[in-house]
Amino acid sequence: MNREDNELITRIGPGSAAGAVLRQYWQPAALVDELDGPRPVRPVTLLGESLVLFRDEQGRYGLVDRRCSHRGADLCYGRLENGGLRCPFHGWLFDVDGHCLEQPAEPEGSTLHERIRHRAYPCVERGGIIFAYLGEGEPPAFPDFDCFRAPDSHTFAFKGQWDCNWLQALEIGIDPAHASYLHRFFEDEDPRDSYGKQFRASAADTAIPLTQVLRDYARPEIRTEPTGYGLRIVTTRRLPQEQTHYRITNLVFPNAIAIPMSGDMTITQWHVPIDDTHCFWYSIFTSFDAPVDRAKMRAQRLERHTLPDYRPTAGRDNDWGYSPDEQATQTYTGMGMDINVHDQWAVESQGAIQDRTIEHLGRTDVAIIANRRLLRAAIQAAQQSAALPFRTPLAAPDSGPVAVDAIGGSELGEACWRALDAQRRDGAPWWAGVRA
């Protein structure tokens, strides 16, 4: 890739080509939990824009320009009252749609406020996340994926910051081959102790730890399939006795993935640009079985993240916790047992924006290549004012991304993982209502 193309697909600020594409899809802006407390107002930097998010007395969400339309004062310090956010400088009051409701210092009878439209973006709450649409025109219909269909009792949302460009953060999630190396453990934990931990459960419905499958069968075959939401990534590992391990993951265009976490839980994860060199990952964990133990899931992740900024405790300043002794005896990376730290090291160590002019892609990078082609095609469509892909609702409730690990006979192919997914859905206490 040449330098110009690398700039094209990574830069996301106002007026940028890739930014214009990302703005045409719903993007996570904050966790609902971040507005807990007596004053639900917080600053948000999203796609290079400085904004402020608030919830009014009616429970409506507003995401508006952080600079007041009067003289540019910081609305993050605004007064939350009378149906909106009021600037303390001169008392201008803005509602969630950007209407200026009051200008108390102006002369009696002034209609100036009627001609003011503060920059504001529509917001919706889904799955414990507040999503915003920063694009022009009408937003697309909100996706009807499992993570949004499941009730709150069966989902859990969290996020974390990485100090790198959004695209390299996304690309590790559509790279199935790395799991056999980056996440290699020399000893396998008991899968019964795997709750809330990725790659630590058993493989499919067997007693074999998934970490063992990834370690022992480290030359996967990977192919991509086009779908109505992006790409399905089918990864197969040939096992003894003519058995095959299937791992089905997904690119949800333009910047999300859907992957299996365990036999009964999936992860849908967005990599959302803060600016060109920082991003948040937002995850919704969805259970097809019992309600999610939210307290345990949150406690596990707060061991590795600080509040209120959701920054990881591991990073460049402490070498991501690297230990050469551990690397020699316990893990492939020497960076602890949390695979999120492994991923963080892999993408942050590439630099703030990966220099793709020096990379050499191989056969296992098929999904990364396919995604870059999709992104370039979408950029071209946006530049030509043509329709962008994957903004149309999917036809059937089960046509969204399926994320599952399955083991079956080599001759079964898709029927193997489709059957396991159907069995999981039929057993989900909330799925019957979706299908109806």
ABEGO torsion letter per residue (X at the ends): XBAAAAAAAABABBGBAAAAAAAABBBBABBAAAABEABBBBBBBBGGBBBBBBBBAAGBBBBBBABBAAAGBBAAABBBBGGBBBBAAAGBBBBAAGBBABBAABBBGBAAAAABBBBBBBBBBBGGBBBBBABBEBBBBBBBBAAAABBAAABBBBBBBBBBBAAAAAAAAABAAAAAAAABBABBBBAAAABGBBGABBBEABABBAAAAAAABABBBBBBBBBAAEBBBBBBBBBBGGBBBBBBBBBBOAABBBBBABAABBBBBBBBBABAABBBBBBBBBBABBBBBAAAAAAAAAAABBOAAGBBABBAAAGGGBBAAAAAAABAAGAEABAAAAAAAAAAAAEABBBAAABBBBAAAAAAAAAAAAAAAAAAAAAAGBBBBGABBBABAAABBBBBBBBBBAAAEAAAAAAAAAAAAAABAAAAAAAX
